[in-house]
Structures are given as structure tokens and as C-alpha cells.
Amino acid sequence: MTESNLESDASNMKKAWMVYSVIIILVILILVFFVASDNEERLFFTLMTAAASYVFRPTDRFMKRKIAQFTKKPEEDS
């Protein structure tokens, strides 16, 4: 692979992890502000959602496969 391909892959991986992080933060905010009824539940939802998202995070192989699926350019007909 050329260096530009490696940089592009690294950039796409960073973007994918940023999207994952933003989704997790949104889930935490929804649970804390709309589902929790007291401070104890807010703390629980914050900590447990963050912990579960870390434990069940996608593997790099899965992320690379999904990045390839979404960034695939249409092939030109010759």
C-alpha cells in the first residue's frame, strides 16, 4: 500500500471511532436526561453505559470491514 492509502485508512478509522464515541455520548445523554428519575439512576446509567460500550466495542477487523463497505467507490464500466 502506498503511504497515502495508509493515511487515508488511518483517517477513516479515526472518523469511525469518533462516530462511535458520539453515538455512545448521545445514548448516555438520553438515558440520563429522559430515562433516569433520580441521581442514583443518573450515575448508574452514565457509568454502566460507558463501561458496556467499552467492553462490547467493535473490533478493528469489524470496523475496517464496515469502513470499506461505506467508503467503497462505484466501479467504472469499461
Biopython code that builds the backbone (N, CA, C, O; Angstrom):
import numpy as np
from Bio.PDB.StructureBuilder import StructureBuilder

atoms = [
    (1, "MET", "N", (0.840, -1.175, 0.000)),
    (1, "MET", "CA", (0.000, 0.000, 0.000)),
    (1, "MET", "C", (0.888, 1.241, 0.000)),
    (1, "MET", "O", (1.985, 1.247, 0.558)),
    (2, "THR", "N", (0.397, 2.256, -0.622)),
    (2, "THR", "CA", (1.158, 3.491, -0.620)),
    (2, "THR", "C", (0.907, 4.235, 0.680)),
    (2, "THR", "O", (-0.006, 3.915, 1.441)),
    (3, "GLU", "N", (1.730, 5.220, 0.904)),
    (3, "GLU", "CA", (1.602, 5.980, 2.149)),
    (3, "GLU", "C", (0.295, 6.766, 2.192)),
    (3, "GLU", "O", (-0.280, 6.954, 3.264)),
    (4, "SER", "N", (-0.179, 7.224, 1.035)),
    (4, "SER", "CA", (-1.448, 7.962, 1.020)),
    (4, "SER", "C", (-2.619, 7.042, 1.372)),
    (4, "SER", "O", (-3.580, 7.477, 2.006)),
    (5, "ASN", "N", (-2.541, 5.765, 0.960)),
    (5, "ASN", "CA", (-3.585, 4.810, 1.329)),
    (5, "ASN", "C", (-3.568, 4.540, 2.828)),
    (5, "ASN", "O", (-4.619, 4.437, 3.460)),
    (6, "LEU", "N", (-2.370, 4.427, 3.392)),
    (6, "LEU", "CA", (-2.262, 4.200, 4.831)),
    (6, "LEU", "C", (-2.799, 5.393, 5.613)),
    (6, "LEU", "O", (-3.482, 5.216, 6.622)),
    (7, "GLU", "N", (-2.498, 6.599, 5.157)),
    (7, "GLU", "CA", (-3.008, 7.802, 5.821)),
    (7, "GLU", "C", (-4.523, 7.890, 5.686)),
    (7, "GLU", "O", (-5.213, 8.294, 6.622)),
    (8, "SER", "N", (-5.035, 7.515, 4.528)),
    (8, "SER", "CA", (-6.475, 7.535, 4.306)),
    (8, "SER", "C", (-7.174, 6.516, 5.203)),
    (8, "SER", "O", (-8.221, 6.803, 5.782)),
    (9, "ASP", "N", (-6.587, 5.323, 5.314)),
    (9, "ASP", "CA", (-7.156, 4.298, 6.188)),
    (9, "ASP", "C", (-7.143, 4.741, 7.649)),
    (9, "ASP", "O", (-8.112, 4.530, 8.378)),
    (10, "ALA", "N", (-6.050, 5.349, 8.063)),
    (10, "ALA", "CA", (-5.957, 5.834, 9.441)),
    (10, "ALA", "C", (-6.968, 6.946, 9.688)),
    (10, "ALA", "O", (-7.586, 6.997, 10.752)),
    (11, "SER", "N", (-7.140, 7.824, 8.727)),
    (11, "SER", "CA", (-8.114, 8.908, 8.855)),
    (11, "SER", "C", (-9.531, 8.356, 8.928)),
    (11, "SER", "O", (-10.336, 8.814, 9.740)),
    (12, "ASN", "N", (-9.839, 7.380, 8.091)),
    (12, "ASN", "CA", (-11.168, 6.771, 8.122)),
    (12, "ASN", "C", (-11.421, 6.043, 9.437)),
    (12, "ASN", "O", (-12.540, 6.062, 9.951)),
    (13, "MET", "N", (-10.393, 5.403, 9.985)),
    (13, "MET", "CA", (-10.550, 4.708, 11.256)),
    (13, "MET", "C", (-10.812, 5.706, 12.383)),
    (13, "MET", "O", (-11.643, 5.454, 13.255)),
    (14, "LYS", "N", (-10.108, 6.832, 12.366)),
    (14, "LYS", "CA", (-10.339, 7.873, 13.382)),
    (14, "LYS", "C", (-11.762, 8.407, 13.287)),
    (14, "LYS", "O", (-12.419, 8.620, 14.305)),
    (15, "LYS", "N", (-12.234, 8.622, 12.066)),
    (15, "LYS", "CA", (-13.602, 9.115, 11.873)),
    (15, "LYS", "C", (-14.631, 8.102, 12.385)),
    (15, "LYS", "O", (-15.629, 8.476, 13.000)),
    (16, "ALA", "N", (-14.379, 6.835, 12.127)),
    (16, "ALA", "CA", (-15.310, 5.794, 12.578)),
    (16, "ALA", "C", (-15.356, 5.739, 14.100)),
    (16, "ALA", "O", (-16.437, 5.602, 14.674)),
    (17, "TRP", "N", (-14.213, 5.843, 14.763)),
    (17, "TRP", "CA", (-14.198, 5.831, 16.221)),
    (17, "TRP", "C", (-14.840, 7.091, 16.787)),
    (17, "TRP", "O", (-15.456, 7.041, 17.851)),
    (18, "MET", "N", (-14.707, 8.213, 16.097)),
    (18, "MET", "CA", (-15.372, 9.439, 16.548)),
    (18, "MET", "C", (-16.889, 9.294, 16.440)),
    (18, "MET", "O", (-17.614, 9.725, 17.337)),
    (19, "VAL", "N", (-17.372, 8.698, 15.364)),
    (19, "VAL", "CA", (-18.808, 8.459, 15.216)),
    (19, "VAL", "C", (-19.298, 7.530, 16.324)),
    (19, "VAL", "O", (-20.346, 7.774, 16.922)),
    (20, "TYR", "N", (-18.546, 6.474, 16.599)),
    (20, "TYR", "CA", (-18.902, 5.549, 17.679)),
    (20, "TYR", "C", (-18.972, 6.283, 19.015)),
    (20, "TYR", "O", (-19.905, 6.076, 19.791)),
    (21, "SER", "N", (-17.996, 7.131, 19.280)),
    (21, "SER", "CA", (-17.969, 7.884, 20.540)),
    (21, "SER", "C", (-19.151, 8.831, 20.661)),
    (21, "SER", "O", (-19.757, 8.940, 21.727)),
    (22, "VAL", "N", (-19.477, 9.510, 19.586)),
    (22, "VAL", "CA", (-20.605, 10.442, 19.604)),
    (22, "VAL", "C", (-21.916, 9.688, 19.830)),
    (22, "VAL", "O", (-22.780, 10.163, 20.567)),
    (23, "ILE", "N", (-22.068, 8.540, 19.215)),
    (23, "ILE", "CA", (-23.279, 7.736, 19.424)),
    (23, "ILE", "C", (-23.398, 7.315, 20.880)),
    (23, "ILE", "O", (-24.484, 7.382, 21.455)),
    (24, "ILE", "N", (-22.296, 6.884, 21.485)),
    (24, "ILE", "CA", (-22.318, 6.473, 22.894)),
    (24, "ILE", "C", (-22.654, 7.660, 23.787)),
    (24, "ILE", "O", (-23.435, 7.522, 24.729)),
    (25, "ILE", "N", (-22.080, 8.815, 23.506)),
    (25, "ILE", "CA", (-22.382, 10.009, 24.306)),
    (25, "ILE", "C", (-23.854, 10.381, 24.185)),
    (25, "ILE", "O", (-24.477, 10.759, 25.177)),
    (26, "LEU", "N", (-24.414, 10.279, 22.991)),
    (26, "LEU", "CA", (-25.839, 10.571, 22.815)),
    (26, "LEU", "C", (-26.714, 9.586, 23.586)),
    (26, "LEU", "O", (-27.714, 9.978, 24.188)),
    (27, "VAL", "N", (-26.342, 8.317, 23.567)),
    (27, "VAL", "CA", (-27.102, 7.321, 24.326)),
    (27, "VAL", "C", (-27.043, 7.633, 25.815)),
    (27, "VAL", "O", (-28.057, 7.549, 26.507)),
    (28, "ILE", "N", (-25.865, 7.991, 26.310)),
    (28, "ILE", "CA", (-25.732, 8.345, 27.724)),
    (28, "ILE", "C", (-26.605, 9.551, 28.058)),
    (28, "ILE", "O", (-27.300, 9.555, 29.074)),
    (29, "LEU", "N", (-26.570, 10.563, 27.215)),
    (29, "LEU", "CA", (-27.371, 11.762, 27.474)),
    (29, "LEU", "C", (-28.865, 11.456, 27.473)),
    (29, "LEU", "O", (-29.603, 11.966, 28.315)),
    (30, "ILE", "N", (-29.304, 10.642, 26.549)),
    (30, "ILE", "CA", (-30.726, 10.270, 26.501)),
    (30, "ILE", "C", (-31.112, 9.511, 27.769)),
    (30, "ILE", "O", (-32.153, 9.786, 28.365)),
    (31, "LEU", "N", (-30.281, 8.564, 28.176)),
    (31, "LEU", "CA", (-30.588, 7.805, 29.392)),
    (31, "LEU", "C", (-30.597, 8.699, 30.630)),
    (31, "LEU", "O", (-31.470, 8.567, 31.487)),
    (32, "VAL", "N", (-29.642, 9.593, 30.721)),
    (32, "VAL", "CA", (-29.531, 10.435, 31.912)),
    (32, "VAL", "C", (-30.662, 11.451, 31.976)),
    (32, "VAL", "O", (-31.240, 11.660, 33.043)),
    (33, "PHE", "N", (-30.986, 12.082, 30.863)),
    (33, "PHE", "CA", (-31.965, 13.173, 30.909)),
    (33, "PHE", "C", (-33.412, 12.722, 30.729)),
    (33, "PHE", "O", (-34.321, 13.394, 31.216)),
    (34, "PHE", "N", (-33.646, 11.614, 30.050)),
    (34, "PHE", "CA", (-35.026, 11.224, 29.763)),
    (34, "PHE", "C", (-35.486, 9.956, 30.487)),
    (34, "PHE", "O", (-36.686, 9.764, 30.683)),
    (35, "VAL", "N", (-34.559, 9.099, 30.882)),
    (35, "VAL", "CA", (-34.947, 7.830, 31.480)),
    (35, "VAL", "C", (-34.755, 7.834, 32.997)),
    (35, "VAL", "O", (-35.614, 7.347, 33.732)),
    (36, "ALA", "N", (-33.646, 8.376, 33.460)),
    (36, "ALA", "CA", (-33.337, 8.347, 34.892)),
    (36, "ALA", "C", (-34.286, 9.245, 35.677)),
    (36, "ALA", "O", (-34.661, 10.330, 35.234)),
    (37, "SER", "N", (-34.663, 8.756, 36.859)),
    (37, "SER", "CA", (-35.596, 9.535, 37.672)),
    (37, "SER", "C", (-34.952, 10.152, 38.908)),
    (37, "SER", "O", (-35.532, 11.050, 39.517)),
    (38, "ASP", "N", (-33.764, 9.687, 39.290)),
    (38, "ASP", "CA", (-33.083, 10.295, 40.424)),
    (38, "ASP", "C", (-31.571, 10.260, 40.192)),
    (38, "ASP", "O", (-31.094, 9.709, 39.199)),
    (39, "ASN", "N", (-30.834, 10.854, 41.119)),
    (39, "ASN", "CA", (-29.376, 10.967, 40.952)),
    (39, "ASN", "C", (-28.678, 9.612, 40.923)),
    (39, "ASN", "O", (-27.684, 9.440, 40.218)),
    (40, "GLU", "N", (-29.184, 8.670, 41.671)),
    (40, "GLU", "CA", (-28.572, 7.345, 41.688)),
    (40, "GLU", "C", (-28.678, 6.671, 40.318)),
    (40, "GLU", "O", (-27.717, 6.070, 39.837)),
    (41, "GLU", "N", (-29.846, 6.776, 39.703)),
    (41, "GLU", "CA", (-30.013, 6.211, 38.361)),
    (41, "GLU", "C", (-29.176, 6.955, 37.337)),
    (41, "GLU", "O", (-28.642, 6.334, 36.418)),
    (42, "ARG", "N", (-29.048, 8.254, 37.468)),
    (42, "ARG", "CA", (-28.212, 9.026, 36.531)),
    (42, "ARG", "C", (-26.763, 8.551, 36.592)),
    (42, "ARG", "O", (-26.122, 8.356, 35.560)),
    (43, "LEU", "N", (-26.256, 8.368, 37.807)),
    (43, "LEU", "CA", (-24.886, 7.875, 37.962)),
    (43, "LEU", "C", (-24.752, 6.469, 37.381)),
    (43, "LEU", "O", (-23.789, 6.179, 36.671)),
    (44, "PHE", "N", (-25.707, 5.604, 37.678)),
    (44, "PHE", "CA", (-25.664, 4.234, 37.173)),
    (44, "PHE", "C", (-25.684, 4.206, 35.648)),
    (44, "PHE", "O", (-24.866, 3.526, 35.029)),
    (45, "PHE", "N", (-26.617, 4.943, 35.040)),
    (45, "PHE", "CA", (-26.711, 4.942, 33.579)),
    (45, "PHE", "C", (-25.456, 5.515, 32.931)),
    (45, "PHE", "O", (-25.027, 5.043, 31.878)),
    (46, "THR", "N", (-24.872, 6.526, 33.555)),
    (46, "THR", "CA", (-23.651, 7.107, 32.994)),
    (46, "THR", "C", (-22.502, 6.112, 33.041)),
    (46, "THR", "O", (-21.842, 5.868, 32.031)),
    (47, "LEU", "N", (-22.266, 5.541, 34.211)),
    (47, "LEU", "CA", (-21.123, 4.636, 34.367)),
    (47, "LEU", "C", (-21.318, 3.315, 33.624)),
    (47, "LEU", "O", (-20.397, 2.834, 32.964)),
    (48, "MET", "N", (-22.489, 2.737, 33.727)),
    (48, "MET", "CA", (-22.710, 1.434, 33.116)),
    (48, "MET", "C", (-22.766, 1.515, 31.590)),
    (48, "MET", "O", (-22.299, 0.600, 30.911)),
    (49, "THR", "N", (-23.321, 2.578, 31.048)),
    (49, "THR", "CA", (-23.337, 2.717, 29.591)),
    (49, "THR", "C", (-21.927, 2.889, 29.060)),
    (49, "THR", "O", (-21.565, 2.294, 28.044)),
    (50, "ALA", "N", (-21.131, 3.698, 29.738)),
    (50, "ALA", "CA", (-19.737, 3.880, 29.318)),
    (50, "ALA", "C", (-18.953, 2.571, 29.443)),
    (50, "ALA", "O", (-18.172, 2.226, 28.556)),
    (51, "ALA", "N", (-19.160, 1.852, 30.531)),
    (51, "ALA", "CA", (-18.446, 0.584, 30.726)),
    (51, "ALA", "C", (-18.879, -0.463, 29.696)),
    (51, "ALA", "O", (-18.040, -1.164, 29.132)),
    (52, "ALA", "N", (-20.169, -0.565, 29.456)),
    (52, "ALA", "CA", (-20.661, -1.547, 28.482)),
    (52, "ALA", "C", (-20.196, -1.209, 27.071)),
    (52, "ALA", "O", (-19.882, -2.112, 26.295)),
    (53, "SER", "N", (-20.147, 0.067, 26.729)),
    (53, "SER", "CA", (-19.686, 0.442, 25.396)),
    (53, "SER", "C", (-18.201, 0.145, 25.220)),
    (53, "SER", "O", (-17.747, -0.104, 24.103)),
    (54, "TYR", "N", (-17.443, 0.170, 26.311)),
    (54, "TYR", "CA", (-16.034, -0.191, 26.238)),
    (54, "TYR", "C", (-15.870, -1.704, 26.118)),
    (54, "TYR", "O", (-15.080, -2.184, 25.304)),
    (55, "VAL", "N", (-16.603, -2.442, 26.915)),
    (55, "VAL", "CA", (-16.479, -3.901, 26.906)),
    (55, "VAL", "C", (-16.955, -4.478, 25.577)),
    (55, "VAL", "O", (-16.320, -5.381, 25.031)),
    (56, "PHE", "N", (-18.052, -3.972, 25.061)),
    (56, "PHE", "CA", (-18.618, -4.508, 23.822)),
    (56, "PHE", "C", (-18.258, -3.674, 22.597)),
    (56, "PHE", "O", (-19.015, -3.647, 21.626)),
    (57, "ARG", "N", (-17.117, -2.996, 22.630)),
    (57, "ARG", "CA", (-16.697, -2.168, 21.498)),
    (57, "ARG", "C", (-16.398, -3.061, 20.294)),
    (57, "ARG", "O", (-16.014, -4.220, 20.451)),
    (58, "PRO", "N", (-16.577, -2.516, 19.099)),
    (58, "PRO", "CA", (-16.295, -3.317, 17.901)),
    (58, "PRO", "C", (-14.799, -3.552, 17.729)),
    (58, "PRO", "O", (-13.977, -2.736, 18.145)),
    (59, "THR", "N", (-14.465, -4.669, 17.115)),
    (59, "THR", "CA", (-13.059, -4.982, 16.864)),
    (59, "THR", "C", (-12.559, -4.163, 15.682)),
    (59, "THR", "O", (-13.347, -3.634, 14.898)),
    (60, "ASP", "N", (-11.244, -4.066, 15.566)),
    (60, "ASP", "CA", (-10.670, -3.322, 14.441)),
    (60, "ASP", "C", (-11.010, -3.989, 13.118)),
    (60, "ASP", "O", (-11.219, -3.308, 12.114)),
    (61, "ARG", "N", (-11.067, -5.308, 13.110)),
    (61, "ARG", "CA", (-11.409, -6.017, 11.874)),
    (61, "ARG", "C", (-12.827, -5.680, 11.424)),
    (61, "ARG", "O", (-13.069, -5.453, 10.239)),
    (62, "PHE", "N", (-13.762, -5.648, 12.371)),
    (62, "PHE", "CA", (-15.140, -5.289, 12.059)),
    (62, "PHE", "C", (-15.215, -3.847, 11.566)),
    (62, "PHE", "O", (-15.910, -3.551, 10.594)),
    (63, "MET", "N", (-14.495, -2.952, 12.244)),
    (63, "MET", "CA", (-14.505, -1.537, 11.842)),
    (63, "MET", "C", (-13.936, -1.369, 10.435)),
    (63, "MET", "O", (-14.484, -0.614, 9.632)),
    (64, "LYS", "N", (-12.837, -2.069, 10.129)),
    (64, "LYS", "CA", (-12.244, -1.957, 8.798)),
    (64, "LYS", "C", (-13.200, -2.473, 7.726)),
    (64, "LYS", "O", (-13.297, -1.900, 6.641)),
    (65, "ARG", "N", (-13.906, -3.563, 8.038)),
    (65, "ARG", "CA", (-14.860, -4.118, 7.078)),
    (65, "ARG", "C", (-16.014, -3.146, 6.819)),
    (65, "ARG", "O", (-16.440, -2.973, 5.677)),
    (66, "LYS", "N", (-16.518, -2.515, 7.883)),
    (66, "LYS", "CA", (-17.610, -1.551, 7.725)),
    (66, "LYS", "C", (-17.152, -0.279, 7.023)),
    (66, "LYS", "O", (-17.895, 0.294, 6.226)),
    (67, "ILE", "N", (-15.929, 0.164, 7.316)),
    (67, "ILE", "CA", (-15.390, 1.339, 6.631)),
    (67, "ILE", "C", (-15.273, 1.056, 5.142)),
    (67, "ILE", "O", (-15.627, 1.899, 4.316)),
    (68, "ALA", "N", (-14.782, -0.118, 4.799)),
    (68, "ALA", "CA", (-14.666, -0.492, 3.387)),
    (68, "ALA", "C", (-16.040, -0.556, 2.723)),
    (68, "ALA", "O", (-16.190, -0.181, 1.560)),
    (69, "GLN", "N", (-17.029, -1.025, 3.453)),
    (69, "GLN", "CA", (-18.382, -1.116, 2.908)),
    (69, "GLN", "C", (-18.954, 0.269, 2.623)),
    (69, "GLN", "O", (-19.599, 0.470, 1.595)),
    (70, "PHE", "N", (-18.727, 1.217, 3.512)),
    (70, "PHE", "CA", (-19.322, 2.540, 3.347)),
    (70, "PHE", "C", (-18.500, 3.489, 2.498)),
    (70, "PHE", "O", (-19.037, 4.477, 1.999)),
    (71, "THR", "N", (-17.218, 3.224, 2.318)),
    (71, "THR", "CA", (-16.384, 4.107, 1.505)),
    (71, "THR", "C", (-16.099, 3.534, 0.129)),
    (71, "THR", "O", (-15.333, 4.120, -0.636)),
    (72, "LYS", "N", (-16.702, 2.401, -0.201)),
    (72, "LYS", "CA", (-16.466, 1.779, -1.497)),
    (72, "LYS", "C", (-16.970, 2.699, -2.600)),
    (72, "LYS", "O", (-18.126, 3.123, -2.601)),
    (73, "LYS", "N", (-16.084, 2.994, -3.529)),
    (73, "LYS", "CA", (-16.458, 3.849, -4.646)),
    (73, "LYS", "C", (-17.049, 2.981, -5.750)),
    (73, "LYS", "O", (-16.576, 1.866, -5.970)),
    (74, "PRO", "N", (-18.080, 3.469, -6.452)),
    (74, "PRO", "CA", (-18.653, 2.664, -7.543)),
    (74, "PRO", "C", (-17.616, 2.429, -8.637)),
    (74, "PRO", "O", (-16.889, 3.335, -9.045)),
    (75, "GLU", "N", (-17.574, 1.183, -9.095)),
    (75, "GLU", "CA", (-16.602, 0.833, -10.129)),
    (75, "GLU", "C", (-17.054, 1.371, -11.468)),
    (75, "GLU", "O", (-18.241, 1.363, -11.798)),
    (76, "GLU", "N", (-16.084, 1.836, -12.231)),
    (76, "GLU", "CA", (-16.381, 2.401, -13.552)),
    (76, "GLU", "C", (-16.517, 1.271, -14.571)),
    (76, "GLU", "O", (-15.746, 0.312, -14.553)),
    (77, "ASP", "N", (-17.495, 1.393, -15.452)),
    (77, "ASP", "CA", (-17.662, 0.402, -16.513)),
    (77, "ASP", "C", (-16.701, 0.715, -17.635)),
    (77, "ASP", "O", (-16.613, 1.857, -18.086)),
    (78, "SER", "N", (-15.978, -0.299, -18.088)),
    (78, "SER", "CA", (-15.002, -0.099, -19.165)),
    (78, "SER", "C", (-15.523, -0.603, -20.470)),
    (78, "SER", "O", (-14.833, -0.515, -21.485)),
]
sb = StructureBuilder()
sb.init_structure("model")
sb.init_model(0)
sb.init_chain("A")
sb.init_seg("    ")
for serial, (resi, resn, name, xyz) in enumerate(atoms, 1):
    if name == "N":
        sb.init_residue(resn, " ", resi, " ")
    sb.init_atom(name, np.array(xyz, "f"), 0.0, 1.0, " ", f" {name:<3s}", serial, name[0])
structure = sb.get_structure()
